[in-house]
């Protein structure tokens, strides 16, 4: 164990983890394994995933058409800004 990081897991457990994934080919289906793996990794640290956003886009700029993902991102921005 690195002596500089003795309390690494404890510090990580206090963090607010959120995940944003963007894909073009069935992103809501294909993102599930990634989300599950991130959850497992965070469980190892004693942390949890506060939420995730799955956006749909195939080319640069396409995400602007995903109103749901953009609205969720704005909600997160408001929440995170208020918690500073």
C-alpha positions as CSV (number, residue, x, y, z in Angstrom):
1,X,0.0,0.0,0.0
2,X,1.2,3.5,-0.9
3,X,1.7,5.4,2.4
4,X,0.5,8.6,0.6
5,X,-2.9,7.0,-0.1
6,X,-3.7,5.1,3.1
7,X,-7.3,6.5,3.2
8,X,-7.9,6.4,-0.6
9,X,-11.0,4.2,-0.4
10,X,-12.5,6.2,2.4
11,X,-12.0,9.4,0.5
12,X,-13.4,7.9,-2.7
13,X,-16.5,6.6,-0.8
14,X,-17.3,10.3,0.0
15,X,-17.4,11.4,-3.7
16,X,-20.5,12.0,-5.8
17,X,-19.9,9.8,-8.9
18,X,-22.0,10.3,-12.0
19,X,-21.5,8.8,-15.5
20,X,-22.2,10.3,-18.9
21,X,-22.2,8.0,-21.9
22,X,-22.9,8.9,-25.5
23,X,-23.3,6.5,-28.4
24,X,-25.0,6.3,-31.8
25,X,-26.0,2.7,-32.2
26,X,-28.5,1.6,-29.6
27,X,-26.7,3.5,-26.8
28,X,-29.3,2.7,-24.2
29,X,-28.8,-1.0,-24.7
30,X,-25.0,-1.0,-25.2
31,X,-24.3,1.3,-22.3
32,X,-25.8,-1.1,-19.7
33,X,-22.7,-3.3,-19.3
34,X,-20.5,-0.2,-18.9
35,X,-22.8,1.2,-16.2
36,X,-22.8,-2.1,-14.4
37,X,-19.0,-2.3,-14.5
38,X,-18.7,1.2,-13.1
39,X,-21.1,0.3,-10.3
40,X,-19.0,-2.8,-9.4
41,X,-15.8,-0.7,-9.4
42,X,-17.4,1.9,-7.1
43,X,-18.8,-0.8,-4.8
44,X,-15.2,-2.0,-4.4
45,X,-14.3,1.5,-3.2
46,X,-17.3,1.7,-0.9
47,X,-18.9,4.3,-3.2
48,X,-22.0,4.4,-5.4
49,X,-23.1,5.8,-8.7
50,X,-25.4,8.8,-8.1
51,X,-26.8,8.6,-11.6
52,X,-26.0,8.3,-15.3
53,X,-27.0,10.0,-18.5
54,X,-27.1,8.1,-21.8
55,X,-27.0,10.4,-24.8
56,X,-27.6,9.6,-28.4
57,X,-25.2,11.0,-31.1
58,X,-23.4,9.7,-34.1
59,X,-21.5,12.8,-35.2
60,X,-20.0,15.9,-33.6
61,X,-22.9,18.2,-32.7
62,X,-25.6,15.5,-32.8
63,X,-25.9,15.5,-29.1
64,X,-27.7,18.9,-29.4
65,X,-30.7,16.9,-30.7
66,X,-30.9,14.8,-27.6
67,X,-33.2,17.0,-25.6
68,X,-33.6,14.5,-22.7
69,X,-29.8,14.1,-22.2
70,X,-29.2,17.8,-22.4
71,X,-32.0,18.5,-19.8
72,X,-30.6,16.0,-17.4
73,X,-27.1,17.5,-17.8
74,X,-28.6,20.9,-17.0
75,X,-30.3,19.5,-13.9
76,X,-26.9,18.0,-12.8
77,X,-25.2,21.3,-13.4
78,X,-27.7,23.1,-11.2
79,X,-27.5,20.4,-8.5
80,X,-23.7,20.3,-8.5
81,X,-23.4,24.1,-8.5
82,X,-25.8,24.4,-5.6
83,X,-23.8,21.9,-3.6
84,X,-20.4,23.7,-3.9
